[in-house]
């Protein structure tokens, strides 16, 4: 199966989830046949997965954290190792562009990104970016982390990646700018995109809980 061929699963109304990669045994491809486990993203091996949450809302209120939790539960059920970083509540600093790191060394900031997140990302197989949609882009909290990739650009390249995002809007262009940003980042970092979840129409916790996205996020994690 072509890893760059997208599988489209329509949820409720205008809500759409796009997946790339293979081995999503809970999802059928376009000719209605299930993909075998041997074609999974992990190849049947245990993966180290880093999930970066960036919503400033609590676990009980956040829509994106809800989907991230469902994904994590699914991935854990499949035996994968998960590290979750809370970019909204950890002590972090934005990149200053000082170039002291030389794109291949320690950042001048001895903060949670450098001490907690970076070691986990460097050894991870899969990076999962999780964000609410803010003014048609990723949250400032996630952008802070992304900008700090600069200190280890080459060492973070070549990994697998995924994005999960939630938004209130349901227009077909709602996620367009963020999708373009993410796919440009994937291209620059030479990542292998294995999934994109664009949960439009999920502007509140009850809305996302009533949607199909929770079940889908769980199945994606379980089928890696």
N, C-alpha and C positions, 0 to 999 in steps of 0.2 A: 504494500500500500504506500502511496506517495505521502511522505510525512508533511509536505507542504499543501496537501489537498485538505481543505476545510470541510468539516462535517457541520451541518447546520441543524440545530434542534430548536424548534419554535416553542416558546413557553406560552404564557398568557398574554393575549393582546399583542402589543408591539414588543414585548420582551423577547430578546433573542440571545442565545448563547452560541459562541463560535468556538470550535475545538480544532486544534491541529495535532499532529502526531498520530499515534496508533495505539492499539491495545486497550482501548476504552471499551471493555467487554460489556458494560452496562448500556452502551450507546451503539445503535446500529448504523452502519454506513449507508450510502445512498442506494445500493442495490439490496438493502434490507438483510444483509448478512452480518453476523457478529464477527468482530475481529478477535483472533485467537490470542491467548495469553502470551504465546511465544513472540508476538509482535509488539508486546507492551513497551512503553517508554523505558521501563527499568530493565527489560530483558529478563525479568524474573529475579533480579538481584535486589538486595536491600539498598535503598537510596538514602542519602543524607539530604534532607529538605529544609531550607530556611524560609520561613514565612515572615514577611515584614508587614505588620499592621501599622496603619497610619491615621486611623480615625481618632479624633480627640474625644469622641463620645465613649461612654462606658460600655462594658461587655453586654450589659442588659439593654442598652439603647441603640447601639450602633448597628447599622444594616450590613456594612462591609465586614465587621468583626463576626457577625452571625454567619456569613457565608464562609469566612476563613475557618471558623470553628468546625463547620460541617466538613470542609475539605480536610482539615487536620484529622478529624475523627475517622474519615474514610481512609486516609493514608496510614494512620496508625493501625487500623484494622488489617491492612495489607502488610504490616510489619516494617514499615519505613520509619527511619529516625527523623524526628521533627524538632527543630529549634524555632521558637516564635519570639520575634523581637517587637517590642512596643515602641515604635518611633515617636509616638505622640506624647509619651510620658517618661521616657528615658532622657537623661541629660545629653543633648546633642548640640553640635555647632555646625554652621554652614561653612562650606569651602571658601577660603579667602583668596584662592588663586595665587598663593605665594610661591608655589612650586618647590617648597622645601622638600616635599616627598619625592620629587623627581618622577612622579607617576609610578614609583616602584619602591615605596618605603613608608615609614610611619608618618602619620599626619602630625601637625604641630599641636593638635587638640587631643589631649589624653582623656577622651570622653567615652560614652557608652558605645558609640560607633566603632571607635578604635579598639577598645578593650573587650567589649562583649560581642558585637556583631561581626566585625571584620574577620576574626579568627574562624567563626562559624561559616561565613560566606566563602572563605578561601578553600575550605575542605568540602563544601556542599556540592552535590550533583545538580540540584534544582533550586532555583531562587523563585519565590512566589511574591509578587508585589501586590499589595492589597490597599485599595484606596477608595474613599468616597469621591464622587466627581464634584470638584469645586471650580466654578467658573470655567467649566469645560476642560479642565486639566486635572492633574493629580494634586493631592493635598500638599501644602507647604512642608509638612512633616516628612512625607515620602520624598519630595524633591530634595530635601536636605540630605537624605541618605544617598540618593542617586548621584548627587553632585560629588559626594565623598568617594564614589567609585574611583575617582581620578587618581587617588593615591595607590591603587592596585589595579589599574586598568588591564594590563596584560595578564595578570594572575587571575582576574575574574572573567576573562574571556573564555569562550568555548564551552560554557555551561548550558544547561537547559534552563528555560524560564517559563513563567506563566504570569498572567495578570488577572485579578479579580476586582471589579469595580461596580459600585452601585450608584444609581442616580434617581432623582424624582421624575425628571422629564421622560417622555416616551417618544419624542420625535425621532425620525430615522437618522437624523444627524447629531443626536445628543452626544454620542461617544466618539464622534469622528476625529476630533482634534487629539483626544487622549490616545485613541487607537493608533493614529499616525505617529504620535510621540513614542509610544511603546515600541512600535515596529521599527522605527528609526534607531532606537536604543538597541534593540535586538540585532539589527544589522551592524551597527558600530561595534558592539561588544562580541560579535561573532557567536551569539547565543543560538540555541535551537529552541524556537518557540514551541511549546507543547500544549498550550491552552490559553484561551481568552474567554473570560466570563464577563459579559456586558449586561448587567442586571438593571435595565431601565424599568421605570415604573415602580421602583422600590424606595420611595421617599421616607418611609417610616418603618419602625421595627415590625408592627403588625402587617404592613404591606409585604415586606420581604418574607415574613414567616408564612404568609398565605400563598406565596408564589411557589413555583416549582424549582426555584434556583437552589434552595437548601438541599433537596434530594439530589439534584444534579451535581452540586459541588461535592457532596459525599461520595457519589458514584465515581466522579473523576478521581478523587483521591484513592479510593479503594481499587481502582482499575489501573493505576500507574504501573 
